[in-house]
């Protein structure tokens, strides 16, 4: 059996059991491209069938696994569900001998969903795992992404058992209404009691994870364990420690994670970046869990069909983006839950995967030694205990989302979702309310970017300091931004940027300020300016507030606006500026990485356009002695060097480039 952590995984849904010739097709193709896959995942049935039905499935999967093992491709088991997939009943329940009592915050008992503390349910999981271990002998077991105690607005299980056990933990029993009142308390203060509940609920997952891991390792002590993780919007995405610790076990064996989110159809390519931000946030939480990680494997899905939802080209592009967002491997969804495609589709997909593998291996090696670098646009670590606003509904604290900020990735500016590796923080609509007063003081004592909506949110709080600027919303579609002659604007000084936004903010500065731009009336040049559009302000803590009147970082912007933003980022980075910056404008997403000492290590560029980029120009703070450059399909890309500047060849539309110091 293979015990190494794989680079490329192919997920095989159980519908292939109805089409055994599908396996023959895959094997025939893989003989020509043996490097394409390292491991296949076979799935258990959806729902909770009898243990005898699981035994029959295990025997079937063992036969399907044989030809892959002969090709030296590993075999793992992917659980179809544990707690229950979604809030509605899915799959058979003829194996259920216990009360399925998962209880929502409103008292509703959800049909087909299990409280992970139910002893009889845990015994079912234990026996199920033993069956597959004894018959299939998988190299790894991966929990399904329903291993989360939050689904569709249902923030955890409030069943009688959970209420009783939590009461014993905190020293006082509370009814569901009493607990709900405490969790949603509005007294203008942070709510540490909420964290106690969150830790307890996350601990429920730890109990389930330990049950599964213990059952597997009783038979094979070397069996790898992993968790497929859902989106980062639910409250327990930031507290993965108990689940991962349960899977790791007392020997602290490394655990794999497979973070996932949406983006099932490549006709909506913007969603790839939205998913990437979710993935990066889950990865960050897993790294902070304190549990050793063996693998961070990206979920690449096309649903409900493989061919018509996502092409082979998009599959390899998305796989490359996965590594840029902090993963080190990828699990490709090889067939829909109920569908398989014609052989030619899989031939193209497997061939492309084999061709791009060299690039991924290089990225994997470089990323293992470096840190992502950029503007931190993530949430506060204490977001879930934040003050609940008077106008917010109950449980608003329990859900977070990235609705807009992911578009900023296409501005050509570097972004990260963690303070580690960041040179500044962007406060925007989606994260401004998550920071405590103490955390905000630390941010504003340094250098921070704040957009108009974030300033509006902060103005509604009783902060212990003055950010140095306030924002007033104005509605006008005929405004343009005129850059001042301030040196911070660089070559954009004196030029203009037209905004099509229907909602912008004019700024009022309280402290010493350098006005970077003003709003002018586009068709009325003689009319008085409409207000300050951006400013570099000294706040009451002595730090710098870079205030932008727009909401977030505009990603549809002119060359002049893009150059201004680059210059401002260089100023915020200090010490000679960013280690590397991409000067070429356009819809280009950049993912720079640095060594622990802050020096350049690599930069990945994705051309999010149907057109070629033209030559790409990079400026380095300190040019590396040696550089290499790879593109899609692992091809080498030519480049020239002069001083601090590197110019690469043209990058085709929807292609990637990876420039790195070996």
C-alpha angles and dihedrals in degrees: 000000000000114000100176122105108256129231099207123031128185114208113214116198119214094252088083087077086074091052109044090167087068090070091050089054093051093048092050091052093044092056086068094044106030092160093062099084132033099179142007125213120215118198132226118229118281115253129018109300123171120286089247090059089051088053091054090048091050091052090050093048091049089059093046090050096055099082092048092052090051087059089052091251113143124237126220135176120238114198112226093212144337112176091024130278108262127332096293129075112267125178131001122319099191089117094058113112097159137069111272096214109160101154124201126220090263093054096258113144106220114226114237096009124116132215102232090223095062107118096211091050091051090050089053090053091047093053093043092054092048090055094054093042092053096045109026098029094205121199089223142008121217122197115225119252090253084081086107126100093219127074133169097336096323103125104205136310118301098179119145092261093053092047091050095047093045090050091054090048095053096033099248133073116227130187119236094261091048092049091046091053092052094046091052097039114153110204099127091257136104115266114231090170087067090061090055090056092045091051091049093050091047087050089060088064090048090058091052093045092051091049092055095042094048092051092051096046093048085071101029115018090192097054109130117232127209141170125220103215129205129221123314096238095089120086098246095056088089093051106055095140100099095048094045092043090053090053092044093055131198091308090059093232115184115267129209125223128198107196116199145176138155130305103115099153125055093209085082100052093164087071089067089071093045088053091046091059091050090049092049091052093051090047090052092051092049092051090051093050093086091231116123110251121215097181142005103203121187120227109232110186138173114189140227092350131024103212103038095040103046130013126219089251093055090046093061094039091053090046089057092048088051090063090047090056092056106274122127099201141017137229110208119206099232100185137009121262091261104012142069126191136224118284096253091066093055092045091058092044096049092044092051091048091053092049094051095044096093091056091050093049091053091048091047091053095046094045092051088063101040146052131238112253131206148070113338108231097164134114129272114267086237095050094123095057093049126133110278110227121236091240095048122098122242113281093022087127090061097070132054129178145181104227101157115359094082090070088066088070087076093060094086090248121120118248134185132182097222138057089236107097094007125127095197141357128244114214111204140158094283100050108023095090094049096069121087122227090257092051092048091052090057092049096047092045086067126030121306137172116222125183127208098264092048091052089051090052093047091050088063092059128077098241122186091226141038115252087208096241142054129200130223119198116235127182118216135128096196101066128116128192114237114201116222126225092260110136090232087073091061115189090352092070112126095014131110140235121200115216121205091192114125092208124048135150132236114214132229113199121211101181135042105310142186107211108220100180143355134208116251129186106255098214098028106061093171094053119105115266115271094227144282114320101186135004143176103226135183108226129208092268092058093251131118124263112195100199120197121190093211125083105257122328112320110240097185096064143136125259089255093054091047092051091049091053091048091052091050091050090052090053092048091049092056124187094080097323134273117344089243136002131189108229097186111098125220141088092315125146115208130198112186123183131198137202117246089265090059097253124134118275107161148334128207119201126195119195104216094191140090088231130069118263100229117230113334118229120202126189118204128203088213115006113231117239092233131029136178129191130202131178139189114319088026091278119158115248120212121232141171130219132211121166109307093346131093122186119194131195121270115292113221121229116284093009134120137229128198116196112184148161107239 
